[in-house]
Amino acid sequence: MRIVIAGAGAIGGYIGARLARAGADVVLFARGPHLRAMQTRGLRVTSADGDFAVTPQVSGDLATIGKADVVFLGVKAHSLTTLAPQLGPLFGPETIVVSTQNGIPWWYFQHVGGELDGLRLERVDPGGVIASAIEPRRVLGSLAYFATDIVEPGVIHHTEGNRISFGEPDGTKSDRAKAIAELLIGAGFRCPVTTRFRHEIWVKLLGNVAFNPISALTGGTLEELVRHPDTSRLVRELMVETEAVAGKLGIELPISIEQRMAGAEKVGAHKTSMLQDFEAGRPMELEAVVGAVVELGDRLGVPMPATRAVYACAKMLDEHRARRPVPARNEGVVA
């Protein structure tokens, strides 16, 4: 099974590194200093579970890699509109495309049935660019439950976690999902294959919609946001509104808000990916995570005053960030 990690940043790079260490046929795609560092020194992972280094095949040109059996989309959701149209050279007749992005994926309403069947969220897939480039039959959903960040080009730090969930958009337990899960299990991940993947998306969203933008606005870690009396109250308000949107879609969440809060506190002094991106001068994954839920709330008639206020503030912050230079050490990182 030939695997291409299209975007070997913090998440994709960690998956690729573990696969390479396990002997998988994997190619990592990146650009800028991160690519150059991997080309000259390989990719190093630091972790409480044990440091290791690998020298996988790396490339800065998708057109030269050749056909892949599996393509992991390792970029953030806002980068997919640029990446997706470039993926064609990787696709053979049966190539599988694994989405790893936070938030509501572009394919969420493809063949879902009902009045929302085929709905395209403009904040997720503006102009339908992603859906036009990636056929629905290729898509396999995944959610990553581990904390990683790029500490310098060619070096990824793994904080905690080793789970990646997989799910087919149609809710089946397919052979292809099981095969990819088995490959990653061999690389040291825990990889359940679920028939309720859309429910799992909303369980993760319940936390991400609240914790991610508030952490970027305040600089707070997960445990700080939960323990601070005022921010914890605001987090709960956003979770209540997000839960209401999920309910309108017929999604009954299998976890309570209090359980989600307790789980975040247990992670400890971890900076959310949105805070990491803001501090590094990179665009935040705001639209797919928060903007999409606000867009859905508008369509479904769900009032979201707290979420809308936090979204507006985080969006302005992101726009200000865009006018500042990117720190040199992360320039060009595909993450």
N, C-alpha and C positions, 0 to 999 in steps of 0.2 A: 504494500500500500504506500503510494508516494504522496507525501503530505507537503503542502506549502503553507507557511505561516505568512499571510499577507498583512504585514504590520507587526514586526517583532519588537514591540515595545514592552512595557511592564508586564502585561497579561500574556500577549502572544509570544514574547521572548521567553517567558518562564515556561510556558507550555512547550515551546520548541526546544528549549534547553533540556528539559526532562525527557522529551522524546529522543533527542540526540544521544543523551547518556544511556538510554535503553537500547540504542542501536537501530532506531527507526530510520527510514529513508525520508529525511525531512530537509526542506530548504527554507531559510529565513529571509524574508524580504524586508529591507529597511532602507533608510537614506541618511545622508549627512554624517556627522561625527560618530553616531552609533554604528552605522554601517562600516565606516572606516576602522573603527576600533575592533569590531568583530572580524573583519578581514585580516587585520594584522595580529591581533592577540587572542582571537576567539571570544567566547561569551562566558563570563564568570557569574556564578550565583552565590550569594552569601545568605545563609539561613541558619536559624537555631537548629534545624534538622541536619545540618552539615553543609559546609561549603563544597562547591565543585566547579569545574571548568570543562567546557566542551569546545570543539572546533567544527561546528556544522558547516554545511554549504550555505553561503550567504550570497545575496544578490541585491543590486539596486535597480534592476531592470526586469520587470515582469515578463516582457516579451521574449527574454532569452532563457527562461526557466524550463519551458516545455510543459506538456500536459501533466495534470495532477489528478490523483484519485480523490483527494480531499483538500479543500482550501479552507483554512481557518481565517476568518476576517478578524484580524487582531487590532484594527484601528478603532478609535472612538467613533461613536455614531455620526458626529458631524463631519467626519472625514470620508464617510462612505460615498457621498455624492461625487467625490473626486476619484476614489479608488475603484468603485464598481465598474465604470465604463472601461477601465484598463484590464479587467480580469479575463477578457475573452480568450487570449492566447493560452490560458491555463485550462480551459474547459475542453474535456473530451465528452463523448456521448453520455457517460454516467458520472461525471464529476459531481461530488457532493460539496455544497457550500455551507459551512458551519458558522452561524452568526453567534458572536460572543458579546455583543454590545449591551450595555445597561439601558434601561428604559423600555419603551414600547417599540418593538422591532418593526421595520418597514413592512414585513410580511404578515403582521398580526391579523389583519382582516381579509387576507386572501383565502378564498374558499371557506369562509367561516359560516356561511349561511345566514339567513335572516335579513333584516332590513339594512344592516351595516356591512353586508357582504361586499367586498371590493373597496371598502372605504380606504382612502389614502389620506394620511395625516400630513398636512403641508409642513408642519414643524419637524417631521421625521424624514420625509422624502419629498423635498420641494421639487415640484415639476414632474415627479414620478421617475426620476433619473435612475434610482437604484432598482426599482421594480422592472424597468425596461432592460436593465443589464443582466439581471439574475432571474432566470426562470423559476417560478414557484416550485417545480418538481425537484429542483436541486437542493432546496433549503432544508437544513436540519438545525433546530434551535439548541442553544446551550447557554448555561449560566455558570459563571465562575464564582466560586466562594473561597477566594484566597486573597491575601493582601500583599501586593508587590509594588515596588517602585524602582525607577532607574536612578541610581545614585551617582553615576557618571557613565559616559558612553562605554558600552561593552560590559557594564556591571549592573546586575539586577539584584536588589535585596528582597528576600522573601520574609515577610513578617510572621504570617500564620495562615493556616488553612491549606487544604489539598483536595477540595471537592469541586467537580464539574458535573452538573446535571445535563442530561440530553433529553430532547423530546421532539417527536415529529409534530409538525403543525396539524396533522389530521388525527392526532391522539393515539396512533398505533405504536406498538413496540416492534419496530422494523428490524430486519436482519442487519441493515446498514448501520443503524444506530448502535446496535449491540456490538458490531464489529469494531466501530470506532471507540466505543467505551472500553472494550477489552484491550485495545492497543494502549489506551491511556492508563488503564489499570496496571498494565505491565510497566508503565513509566512511573508508577507510584502514586497515582491519583485515585480518589474514590469517585466512581462514575455511575450513579444511578440513572436508569432510563425510565422516565415517567410518562404515563398516559395523560397526565393533567398538567401539561407544560404551561398553558396559559394561566392556570391558577398560580403556578410557581413564579411566573413573571410578576404577578401582582403582589405576591408575598415579598419579593425583593424590592419592588417599587414602593411598597408601603414604607420601607426604611429610606430608600434612596431619595424619594421626592422630598422628604423632610430633612434628613441628616445632611445630604450633600450640599444643597445651596446654603443652608444655615451655617454649616461649617466654613464654607468659603467666605461668607459675610462676617463671621466672628473669629475665624482662626481656631475654633475649638475642635478638640479631638472628640471621638465618640463618647468616651466616658465623661468628658467635661460637659457635653451637650445634655446628657442624660441627668447628670447630677446638679446642674445649675437650675434653680427653681424656675426662672423666667424662660430660659431657652427650652427646658423640658416641657413647659406648658405649651409653647409655640409648636414644638415638634409634635405633640399630641394633636393639636388642632389640624395640622397639615395631614396627619395620618387619618384622622376622622374624615376629612374631605376626600382623601384618596380612596379610602374604604367605600365611601358613598358612590364614587364613580365606578369602582369595580362591581359594586352591587347592581348598578344599572345595567351592567353587561352580563349579569347573571353569574358573577364570580363570587362565591362565598369563601372567604379566606379561612384557611384552616389554623390560623394563629391569631391571637388577640394582640391589640396594641400594646398592652402591658408586657406580653411575652416578647414582642419585637423590641421593645425598649430594653428589657432585661438582657436580651441577646446582644444588643449593641454595647451595653455597658460591660458585658463580659469580655468583649474584644479588647477593651482597654484604651490605651493612649494611641489609638490609630487615627491617622488623618485620612479622611475620605479621598477618593480619587479626584473629586472636584476640587477639594482644597489643595491637593498635590499639584493639579494642573494650574490652578491660579497662582500658587507660589512660584511655580516654574515658568510662568509667563505664557503658558499654553492656553488655547481656547478651552472653555469648560463644556462638558457634555450636558449642557443645560436643556436644549430643546427636546431631545428624545426622552429625557428623564422627567423634567418638570413641565416644559411647554406643551408637550404632547398630552399630558394629563389635563392641563388647563384647557386645551383645545377640545378634548373629549368632553370635559365638564360643560363647556359652552354648548356643544352639540346635543348633549343628553339632558340639559337643563339642571345641572347640579351646581348650586352656589359654592364658590370656592374663594371666599374673600381673603383668608389667611394665605393660602397657596398662591393666589394671584399677587398679593403684596410682596411675598418673599421672592417670587419669580421676577417681578418688576425690578426689585433692588439688585438681585443677582445678575440680571441681564444688563443693567446699567454698569455694574461692576465689571462684567466681562467685556463690555464695549470700551470702558476705560483701559482695561488690560490690553486690549488690542492696539491701543495707541502707544503702548510702551514697548521698548525693545525686549526681545526674548533673551534670557540669560544664555551666554555662549555655550555652557556645558550641555544644554538640552536642545540646542539649535538643530533642527532637521530630524529630530527623533520621530519616528513613526510609532505612535502609541495610542 
